[in-house]
Amino acid sequence: LKVIIETPPKNEYHFPKGMKVSKILKQLQLNPESVIVIRQSELLSVEDWVNEDEEISIRSVISGG
Amino acid sequence: LMKCIKCRGKAHIKLPRHNARFCADHFVEYFHEQIQKAIKKNKMFTHQDNILVTVSGGKDSLVLWEALLKLGYQAEGLYLDLGIGDYSQKSKELCMYFAGKRSLTLHVVSISEWLDMGINGIAKKVRRPPCSSCGLIKRYLFNRFSVEQNYQVVATGHNLDDEAATLLGNLLHWQTGYLSRQSPVMPSNHSNMVKKVKPLYRLTEKETGAYAIIKGIDYILEECPLAVGASSIKFKKVLNDLEIQSPGTKQQLYFGFLKKGKKTFMEEDKVELKSCTRCKQPTTIDLCAFCQLSDRLSSS
């Protein structure tokens, strides 16, 4: 399972098996209120399952200024 | 499988503070309803008004522009080129792409036309943090442009997270002047002043991000390089940590302030607006802050 962090500084993580979005966020210590999760331009909720052969992107939604 | 509370289809987003889960279509419907509620409740504008949306290339302002058009309002865009290298170039291109694809009117104003330099240069010359000069210049040029071009109202993309974080910052420092003025609507108090509104104030940053994905809006993912480490980001993170523990915290803080807290500060801070002796724009002093900045930049 490949996870791409889209917002700079960009980063990439790999997990050996499929899991729920909420668990992925927990492992990466990301607050679900601060990010959106995308699978091929489809918005994923925290309850969605991601298979081990899939790729998802995570974007921070926090902006400053 | 998590289901949409409206149609029982697959849900794509969970909103704990509303105890709701929505599919993409019903999320868009919810999003538009919240904007309509903000507009109606605060009498922001009508379908007859000409609205100027100030766009930065970030998600919130482009989402606002898209949603206002979907709701049938007449909205044109203004991009202010701050002259921050690649960041400004890229964000301008994204605004132009957005407007071009939808055949919309986008005005582009560059601060170097007014002050002969970009934000970086200005910050160095006046030895103040770039965000403080930037805020002053934006407020001035947005207002001046909209007065001169006859727009009835200026709409900005501030969302619930922006407003809650600003409020927290103002409370921590007991900025009573700012507290008396923080509002989703700033009415016109002067003949050369345009009303300012924040139609996204009921929606979180996560929700504007989700709307951008659903609508396929391309926006700049990079943070402004000069805003890195801004305290607003710190406050947003703290508020989101509380939000996860107690959903609805941000909304309670900000809506509660508007309903119960704000009036306490309004009595103390009554300021009289007059016209700047040079440019005629609204100010509390004789020569406005923008004209003073302009003098300072050209003198040294």
Interface residues (C-beta under 8 A of the other chain):
Chain A: E6 T7 P8 N31 P32 E33 S34 V35 I36 I38 S41 E42 L43 L44 S45 V46 E47 D48 R59 V61 I62 S63 G64 G65
Chain B: L1 M2 A11 H12 I13 K14 R21 A24 G58 K59 D60 C131 C134 D161 T204 E205 K206 T208 G209 A210 I213 I214 G216 L221 E222 E223 C224 A227 V228 A230 S232 I233 K236 K237 N240 D241 E243 I244
